[in-house]
Amino acid sequence: MSLESRAQYLRVQCRRYKTAGKAYKSRLIDEVCAVCGYERKYAIKRLNRSAAVPVKKRGKPPVYSSPEFLKVLAALWMAAGQLCSKRLKTAIPVWLPHYERRHGVVSDECRQQLLEVSPATIDRLLKARKAQCRRKRNCGTKPGSLLNTAIPIRTSNAVVDRPGYLEVDTVAHCGGSMSGSFCWSVTYTDLICEWTMLRAVWNKSAAAVVEQTQDVEQNLPFALLGFDSDNGSEFINQHLTDDLLKRKRPVCFTRSRPYRKNDNAHVEQKNWTHVRELLGYDRLGDPALVTELNTLYADWEKLNNFFKPVMKLASKERVGGRYVKTYDVPATPYERLNASGILTPEKANALKEEYNTLDPFDLNRRIEKQLRRMEELKKQAGKTAA
């Protein structure tokens, strides 16, 4: 029985109870207990109340209940890519000025509530809006064994103390079937500041991966010091090895252990948040989509690196039968990079100027427009193939 139905039932029984005799009142109490599941004393209290007087809800009145607050919170959460509550709380002060420029100034009370709301309250308020989507995953890693002895295995990040050490991995846009040709995404993630860059290639050929890696290195705001990949043949090959090791200042080229994804945990996480959540698991089987993907990634990188906070694991210990993890304060990759102190004044000023010219809502609009264009190209390719 719903609360509304129960309230209507009790209002009727209250009127009957007030005019009933002693014997009938006893039977009426039994009936209310059976229907509503009340204890006898509580049922008597409810029946003695006047039917005209509404029952007041106990406890403090809700604080975060205004329609304006809920509307703005939901809009920021959706625009920021459905961040977790801890990251969203850090992102709200960054995104709110851009929201006000686009949708109008919010009230002082709403702004104060947005800045003070706790992560737990955000989770409670957004519970009904949480999007849950689980899909099967595909693996497209093929081992390359020719240079395994020349490229050492790395299992620890203890020696990494500054930005410049990248973890790299590929994501297959195969639509569930690894046969034929299709697009691949290459993810580059820095271990310290979580600065992430993405590139698309056709069939993950060694030459294409080397070309995109060189482009990423030119556009990184810091020097490339280390390069860590899995054992796929797109990385473990002579082309990439020569490019990274045969230079005046060689890059530290390492690889993970076979079938140990946790060795590349940082980039594996970005494969989900930066690629799968954006593109899903559809098959991208048209070579023209490579250019479209790289255009899309240009805006997607800026949105994630400048406006989306990330959390890093600070400690992990086993307590009884479970692990207790502690995370640092959420911060955007741009903030972490500035805090690292490795940027030259020229590069720091250039990044600051770029940040001041960006609007996350405008980036979202351009990303959505590009995604719609890609959908049209996929439909056209499907009609041509049919």
Secondary structure, DSSP 8 states (H G I E B T S, - for coil): --HHHHHHHHHHHHHHHHH--HHHHHHHHHHHHHHH---HHHHHHHHHS-TTS-----S---SS--HHHHHHHHHHHHHTTS--HHHHHHHHHHHHHHHHHHH----HHHHHHHHH--HHHHHHHTGGG-------------B--TTTTTS-B----TT--SS-EEEEEEEE-BTT--SS--EEEEEEEETTT--EEEEEEETT-HHHHHHHHHHHHHH-SS---EEEE-SBTTTSSHHHHHHHHSSSS--EEEE--TT-GGGGHHHHHHIIIIIIHHHTT-B---THHHHHHHHHHHHHHHHHHHH--B--EEEEEEETTEEEEEE---B-HHHHHHHHT-S-HHHHHHHHHHHHH--HHHHHHHHHHHHHHHHHHHHHHHHHH-
